[in-house]
Amino acid sequence: MIRHINKGTCSSAVDFEVENGIVTNCRFIGGCDGNTKGVAKLVIGRPVDEIIHLLDGVDCRGRGTSCPDQLAQALKEYQQQH
C-alpha cells in the first residue's frame, strides 16, 4: 500500500495500490466520508492514466485542489517513480 499525504484537503492522506497499471485498492483518510468512499470505489479497476485524466484539476471550494485531485497527484508521483 502506498500512502500519499494530501495537501489542501479535508482528507489527510490517500492510500492506494497499483498492479500492472490498474488501481486495485484505494482508501482516503478523513474527508467527506461518503464522497471519498465513492471516489475510492469508482477508481478501483481503472487504469492509472484514465484516473489521472478524469480527476486531475478537480477543485473543491476554490482551494485549487480536492480529494480526487490529490489522488490524481499521488498517481502522477507513482508513475514518475515506477
Secondary structure, DSSP 8 states (H G I E B T S, - for coil): -EEEE-SSSSEEEEEEEEETTEEEEEEEEES-HHHHHHHHHHHTTSBHHHHHHHHTT--STTSS--HHHHHHHHHHHHHHH-
